[in-house]
Amino acid sequence: MAPHVRVLGDPRSDPWQESFTMTATRDAAQSARPERPGRSDGVCSEFTVFTEIKPGHADALREDLAAMADTAAAERTHAAVRQIGTLHDARHVIFDNDTRFMFASVFDGSWDTYIDDFAKTVVGDRFDKVFSHSEGFPGVKDPGVKDWFVAHQEPAGVFVSAYPDLTVQQIYKDQRVDDAFQEVLDTPEFRAALENPANAELMATPAFQKLLEEASA
């Protein structure tokens, strides 16, 4: 398993991230819009919606969910999620003998921006298809869709994030830095630098020793 090098900082200072995300973490602070349901832990917020499945629609919903899990569709979804840049995870569940549906996710930033961003990508089309099997869903681009989500959202009793201080963008950046550092570790030039007496003072510093420990963990 590759070691994890944690590099924190403002993700908005990274041009690569700016070019590949729609809103990233610009709305990490609470927006001035009305208070929204859901609990937060650090930069992460939870979103859980329960709906009533239309009579006779459970099998069609199940088929649509299976289509979303198809390899090609999943690749497009992952690309869209990367573009949005604020979603940690999401899950869809049919329960109560095919009568109810749950969508749950964890995201960064404001609730309103989260809903807005999904409407702008292929994920919005998937939302429309999946939630079309729920009673009263107006469509993800309908002006009233946020009110509909609020009416069907239930805040978690407890919500805990394993990494409350890390946004999706910071995790992406950590991964890129880790990959780049692993490439450096594998070069003969780096090994030669470790053996060079001229670098002994640097390598003896606590910071450098900690870096090597993290890399070998």
C-alpha positions as YAML, in Angstrom:
chain: A
units: angstrom
residues:
- id: 1
  name: MET
  ca: [0.00, 0.00, 0.00]
- id: 2
  name: ALA
  ca: [1.46, 3.36, -1.01]
- id: 3
  name: PRO
  ca: [2.36, 5.66, 1.89]
- id: 4
  name: HIS
  ca: [0.29, 8.75, 2.35]
- id: 5
  name: VAL
  ca: [2.04, 12.12, 2.43]
- id: 6
  name: ARG
  ca: [-0.31, 14.67, 3.90]
- id: 7
  name: VAL
  ca: [0.01, 18.09, 2.35]
- id: 8
  name: LEU
  ca: [-2.48, 20.67, 3.53]
- id: 9
  name: GLY
  ca: [-3.19, 24.14, 2.27]
- id: 10
  name: ASP
  ca: [-5.72, 26.14, 0.35]
- id: 11
  name: PRO
  ca: [-6.78, 23.97, -2.64]
- id: 12
  name: ARG
  ca: [-7.77, 27.10, -4.49]
- id: 13
  name: SER
  ca: [-4.10, 28.02, -4.81]
- id: 14
  name: ASP
  ca: [-3.53, 24.99, -7.04]
- id: 15
  name: PRO
  ca: [-4.21, 25.88, -10.75]
- id: 16
  name: TRP
  ca: [-4.69, 22.21, -11.64]
- id: 17
  name: GLN
  ca: [-7.56, 21.93, -9.21]
- id: 18
  name: GLU
  ca: [-9.15, 25.17, -10.38]
- id: 19
  name: SER
  ca: [-9.24, 23.93, -13.96]
- id: 20
  name: PHE
  ca: [-10.81, 20.59, -13.08]
- id: 21
  name: THR
  ca: [-13.51, 21.60, -10.64]
- id: 22
  name: MET
  ca: [-16.66, 23.65, -10.93]
- id: 23
  name: THR
  ca: [-16.86, 25.06, -7.45]
- id: 24
  name: ALA
  ca: [-14.30, 23.07, -5.41]
- id: 25
  name: THR
  ca: [-14.30, 24.50, -1.92]
- id: 26
  name: ARG
  ca: [-15.13, 28.14, -2.59]
- id: 27
  name: ASP
  ca: [-18.31, 27.69, -0.56]
- id: 28
  name: ALA
  ca: [-16.74, 25.85, 2.39]
- id: 29
  name: ALA
  ca: [-18.07, 28.58, 4.66]
- id: 30
  name: GLN
  ca: [-21.79, 28.62, 5.37]
- id: 31
  name: SER
  ca: [-23.73, 30.45, 2.68]
- id: 32
  name: ALA
  ca: [-26.12, 33.29, 3.41]
- id: 33
  name: ARG
  ca: [-29.01, 31.17, 2.15]
- id: 34
  name: PRO
  ca: [-31.63, 29.68, 4.48]
- id: 35
  name: GLU
  ca: [-30.44, 27.07, 6.94]
- id: 36
  name: ARG
  ca: [-30.43, 23.59, 5.46]
- id: 37
  name: PRO
  ca: [-30.85, 20.22, 7.21]
- id: 38
  name: GLY
  ca: [-28.00, 17.82, 7.79]
- id: 39
  name: ARG
  ca: [-25.09, 17.54, 10.19]
- id: 40
  name: SER
  ca: [-21.48, 18.56, 9.60]
- id: 41
  name: ASP
  ca: [-18.15, 17.39, 10.95]
- id: 42
  name: GLY
  ca: [-15.38, 19.80, 10.04]
- id: 43
  name: VAL
  ca: [-15.57, 20.52, 6.31]
- id: 44
  name: CYS
  ca: [-17.80, 17.47, 5.61]
- id: 45
  name: SER
  ca: [-21.61, 17.45, 5.64]
- id: 46
  name: GLU
  ca: [-24.08, 14.59, 5.35]
- id: 47
  name: PHE
  ca: [-27.12, 14.47, 3.07]
- id: 48
  name: THR
  ca: [-29.75, 11.74, 3.53]
- id: 49
  name: VAL
  ca: [-33.04, 11.69, 1.63]
- id: 50
  name: PHE
  ca: [-35.91, 9.22, 2.08]
- id: 51
  name: THR
  ca: [-38.68, 8.97, -0.52]
- id: 52
  name: GLU
  ca: [-41.76, 6.91, -1.29]
- id: 53
  name: ILE
  ca: [-41.35, 4.78, -4.41]
- id: 54
  name: LYS
  ca: [-44.22, 5.06, -6.87]
- id: 55
  name: PRO
  ca: [-46.38, 1.91, -6.90]
- id: 56
  name: GLY
  ca: [-44.98, -0.59, -9.39]
- id: 57
  name: HIS
  ca: [-41.75, 1.35, -9.97]
- id: 58
  name: ALA
  ca: [-39.37, -0.61, -7.74]
- id: 59
  name: ASP
  ca: [-38.12, -2.93, -10.48]
- id: 60
  name: ALA
  ca: [-37.58, -0.03, -12.89]
- id: 61
  name: LEU
  ca: [-35.68, 1.83, -10.18]
- id: 62
  name: ARG
  ca: [-33.58, -1.24, -9.51]
- id: 63
  name: GLU
  ca: [-32.78, -1.51, -13.24]
- id: 64
  name: ASP
  ca: [-31.77, 2.16, -13.38]
- id: 65
  name: LEU
  ca: [-29.48, 1.71, -10.39]
- id: 66
  name: ALA
  ca: [-27.93, -1.36, -12.01]
- id: 67
  name: ALA
  ca: [-27.34, 0.66, -15.17]
- id: 68
  name: MET
  ca: [-25.54, 3.31, -13.10]
- id: 69
  name: ALA
  ca: [-23.21, 0.61, -11.78]
- id: 70
  name: ASP
  ca: [-22.33, -0.54, -15.31]
- id: 71
  name: THR
  ca: [-18.60, -0.09, -15.98]
- id: 72
  name: ALA
  ca: [-18.95, 2.52, -18.74]
- id: 73
  name: ALA
  ca: [-21.60, 4.45, -16.84]
- id: 74
  name: ALA
  ca: [-19.56, 4.31, -13.65]
- id: 75
  name: GLU
  ca: [-16.57, 5.79, -15.47]
- id: 76
  name: ARG
  ca: [-18.68, 8.73, -16.66]
- id: 77
  name: THR
  ca: [-20.07, 9.18, -13.16]
- id: 78
  name: HIS
  ca: [-16.60, 9.19, -11.64]
- id: 79
  name: ALA
  ca: [-15.50, 11.79, -14.21]
- id: 80
  name: ALA
  ca: [-18.48, 13.97, -13.32]
- id: 81
  name: VAL
  ca: [-17.89, 13.55, -9.60]
- id: 82
  name: ARG
  ca: [-14.27, 14.57, -10.12]
- id: 83
  name: GLN
  ca: [-15.46, 17.61, -12.06]
- id: 84
  name: ILE
  ca: [-17.82, 18.61, -9.27]
- id: 85
  name: GLY
  ca: [-14.99, 18.12, -6.80]
- id: 86
  name: THR
  ca: [-16.94, 18.14, -3.53]
- id: 87
  name: LEU
  ca: [-18.49, 14.65, -3.19]
- id: 88
  name: HIS
  ca: [-16.85, 12.16, -0.81]
- id: 89
  name: ASP
  ca: [-19.27, 9.26, -1.27]
- id: 90
  name: ALA
  ca: [-22.86, 8.38, -2.15]
- id: 91
  name: ARG
  ca: [-25.20, 5.37, -1.93]
- id: 92
  name: HIS
  ca: [-28.67, 4.39, -3.13]
- id: 93
  name: VAL
  ca: [-30.82, 1.92, -1.18]
- id: 94
  name: ILE
  ca: [-34.26, 0.40, -1.86]
- id: 95
  name: PHE
  ca: [-35.89, -0.81, 1.35]
- id: 96
  name: ASP
  ca: [-39.18, -1.52, 3.18]
- id: 97
  name: ASN
  ca: [-40.26, -4.22, 0.73]
- id: 98
  name: ASP
  ca: [-39.63, -2.06, -2.34]
- id: 99
  name: THR
  ca: [-41.74, 0.84, -1.07]
- id: 100
  name: ARG
  ca: [-39.06, 3.34, -0.01]
- id: 101
  name: PHE
  ca: [-35.80, 4.69, -1.37]
- id: 102
  name: MET
  ca: [-32.81, 6.28, 0.34]
- id: 103
  name: PHE
  ca: [-30.05, 8.41, -1.15]
- id: 104
  name: ALA
  ca: [-27.21, 9.32, 1.21]
- id: 105
  name: SER
  ca: [-23.97, 11.18, 0.59]
- id: 106
  name: VAL
  ca: [-21.16, 13.18, 2.17]
- id: 107
  name: PHE
  ca: [-19.98, 16.44, 0.60]
- id: 108
  name: ASP
  ca: [-17.93, 19.60, 1.11]
- id: 109
  name: GLY
  ca: [-19.18, 23.16, 1.04]
- id: 110
  name: SER
  ca: [-22.67, 24.58, 1.07]
- id: 111
  name: TRP
  ca: [-25.84, 22.52, 0.68]
- id: 112
  name: ASP
  ca: [-27.18, 24.78, -2.09]
- id: 113
  name: THR
  ca: [-23.99, 24.61, -4.15]
- id: 114
  name: TYR
  ca: [-23.97, 20.84, -3.78]
- id: 115
  name: ILE
  ca: [-27.44, 20.57, -5.35]
- id: 116
  name: ASP
  ca: [-26.66, 23.18, -8.02]
- id: 117
  name: ASP
  ca: [-23.46, 21.44, -9.13]
- id: 118
  name: PHE
  ca: [-25.09, 18.06, -9.66]
- id: 119
  name: ALA
  ca: [-27.66, 19.63, -11.95]
- id: 120
  name: LYS
  ca: [-24.84, 20.79, -14.25]
- id: 121
  name: THR
  ca: [-23.31, 17.38, -15.00]
- id: 122
  name: VAL
  ca: [-24.27, 13.92, -16.22]
- id: 123
  name: VAL
  ca: [-24.99, 13.13, -12.57]
- id: 124
  name: GLY
  ca: [-28.00, 15.46, -12.77]
- id: 125
  name: ASP
  ca: [-29.47, 13.37, -15.57]
- id: 126
  name: ARG
  ca: [-28.93, 10.26, -13.47]
- id: 127
  name: PHE
  ca: [-30.64, 11.95, -10.52]
- id: 128
  name: ASP
  ca: [-33.62, 12.73, -12.72]
- id: 129
  name: LYS
  ca: [-33.86, 9.14, -13.88]
- id: 130
  name: VAL
  ca: [-33.49, 7.58, -10.44]
- id: 131
  name: PHE
  ca: [-35.70, 10.02, -8.52]
- id: 132
  name: SER
  ca: [-38.37, 9.93, -11.24]
- id: 133
  name: HIS
  ca: [-39.51, 6.74, -9.51]
- id: 134
  name: SER
  ca: [-40.17, 8.68, -6.29]
- id: 135
  name: GLU
  ca: [-43.49, 10.30, -5.48]
- id: 136
  name: GLY
  ca: [-43.64, 14.00, -6.31]
- id: 137
  name: PHE
  ca: [-40.09, 14.51, -7.59]
- id: 138
  name: PRO
  ca: [-40.17, 17.68, -9.75]
- id: 139
  name: GLY
  ca: [-36.89, 17.20, -11.63]
- id: 140
  name: VAL
  ca: [-33.37, 18.20, -10.62]
- id: 141
  name: LYS
  ca: [-33.51, 21.43, -12.67]
- id: 142
  name: ASP
  ca: [-36.94, 22.46, -11.41]
- id: 143
  name: PRO
  ca: [-36.92, 25.66, -9.30]
- id: 144
  name: GLY
  ca: [-38.69, 23.78, -6.54]
- id: 145
  name: VAL
  ca: [-36.29, 20.83, -6.34]
- id: 146
  name: LYS
  ca: [-34.43, 22.21, -3.31]
- id: 147
  name: ASP
  ca: [-37.67, 22.54, -1.37]
- id: 148
  name: TRP
  ca: [-38.49, 18.96, -2.34]
- id: 149
  name: PHE
  ca: [-35.12, 17.70, -1.09]
- id: 150
  name: VAL
  ca: [-35.50, 19.65, 2.16]
- id: 151
  name: ALA
  ca: [-38.94, 18.11, 2.69]
- id: 152
  name: HIS
  ca: [-37.52, 14.60, 2.24]
- id: 153
  name: GLN
  ca: [-34.17, 15.02, 3.99]
- id: 154
  name: GLU
  ca: [-33.61, 13.64, 7.49]
- id: 155
  name: PRO
  ca: [-30.56, 14.80, 9.46]
- id: 156
  name: ALA
  ca: [-28.39, 12.06, 10.92]
- id: 157
  name: GLY
  ca: [-28.54, 11.55, 14.66]
- id: 158
  name: VAL
  ca: [-24.74, 11.33, 14.66]
- id: 159
  name: PHE
  ca: [-22.34, 12.08, 11.82]
- id: 160
  name: VAL
  ca: [-18.59, 11.45, 12.11]
- id: 161
  name: SER
  ca: [-15.99, 11.90, 9.39]
- id: 162
  name: ALA
  ca: [-12.71, 9.99, 9.48]
- id: 163
  name: TYR
  ca: [-10.96, 13.09, 8.11]
- id: 164
  name: PRO
  ca: [-13.02, 16.16, 9.11]
- id: 165
  name: ASP
  ca: [-10.28, 18.63, 8.13]
- id: 166
  name: LEU
  ca: [-9.74, 17.33, 4.60]
- id: 167
  name: THR
  ca: [-11.85, 18.41, 1.65]
- id: 168
  name: VAL
  ca: [-12.13, 16.25, -1.47]
- id: 169
  name: GLN
  ca: [-9.77, 18.65, -3.20]
- id: 170
  name: GLN
  ca: [-7.14, 18.33, -0.48]
- id: 171
  name: ILE
  ca: [-7.40, 14.54, -0.68]
- id: 172
  name: TYR
  ca: [-6.93, 14.69, -4.46]
- id: 173
  name: LYS
  ca: [-3.89, 16.93, -3.96]
- id: 174
  name: ASP
  ca: [-2.45, 14.63, -1.27]
- id: 175
  name: GLN
  ca: [-2.77, 11.72, -3.68]
- id: 176
  name: ARG
  ca: [-1.00, 13.59, -6.48]
- id: 177
  name: VAL
  ca: [1.82, 14.67, -4.16]
- id: 178
  name: ASP
  ca: [2.14, 11.13, -2.82]
- id: 179
  name: ASP
  ca: [2.34, 9.69, -6.36]
- id: 180
  name: ALA
  ca: [4.97, 12.25, -7.33]
- id: 181
  name: PHE
  ca: [6.99, 11.58, -4.17]
- id: 182
  name: GLN
  ca: [6.91, 7.82, -4.80]
- id: 183
  name: GLU
  ca: [8.36, 8.43, -8.25]
- id: 184
  name: VAL
  ca: [11.19, 10.45, -6.67]
- id: 185
  name: LEU
  ca: [11.88, 7.69, -4.13]
- id: 186
  name: ASP
  ca: [12.34, 5.18, -6.92]
- id: 187
  name: THR
  ca: [15.01, 7.17, -8.77]
- id: 188
  name: PRO
  ca: [18.74, 6.37, -8.46]
- id: 189
  name: GLU
  ca: [19.34, 10.11, -8.04]
- id: 190
  name: PHE
  ca: [17.35, 10.16, -4.81]
- id: 191
  name: ARG
  ca: [19.13, 7.11, -3.45]
- id: 192
  name: ALA
  ca: [22.46, 8.73, -4.30]
- id: 193
  name: ALA
  ca: [21.38, 11.91, -2.50]
- id: 194
  name: LEU
  ca: [20.60, 9.88, 0.63]
- id: 195
  name: GLU
  ca: [24.10, 8.44, 0.55]
- id: 196
  name: ASN
  ca: [25.80, 11.76, -0.09]
- id: 197
  name: PRO
  ca: [27.57, 13.00, 3.09]
- id: 198
  name: ALA
  ca: [26.84, 16.56, 2.01]
- id: 199
  name: ASN
  ca: [23.15, 15.92, 2.75]
- id: 200
  name: ALA
  ca: [23.69, 14.30, 6.14]
- id: 201
  name: GLU
  ca: [22.62, 17.39, 8.07]
- id: 202
  name: LEU
  ca: [19.35, 17.65, 6.16]
- id: 203
  name: MET
  ca: [18.59, 13.95, 6.51]
- id: 204
  name: ALA
  ca: [19.19, 14.11, 10.25]
- id: 205
  name: THR
  ca: [16.49, 16.73, 10.81]
- id: 206
  name: PRO
  ca: [13.28, 15.53, 12.53]
- id: 207
  name: ALA
  ca: [11.18, 16.73, 9.59]
- id: 208
  name: PHE
  ca: [13.15, 14.69, 7.05]
- id: 209
  name: GLN
  ca: [13.18, 11.62, 9.28]
- id: 210
  name: LYS
  ca: [9.42, 11.91, 9.70]
- id: 211
  name: LEU
  ca: [9.04, 12.12, 5.91]
- id: 212
  name: LEU
  ca: [11.02, 8.93, 5.46]
- id: 213
  name: GLU
  ca: [9.02, 7.19, 8.18]
- id: 214
  name: GLU
  ca: [5.73, 8.14, 6.53]
- id: 215
  name: ALA
  ca: [7.04, 6.98, 3.15]
- id: 216
  name: SER
  ca: [7.98, 3.55, 4.51]
- id: 217
  name: ALA
  ca: [4.83, 3.03, 6.60]
...
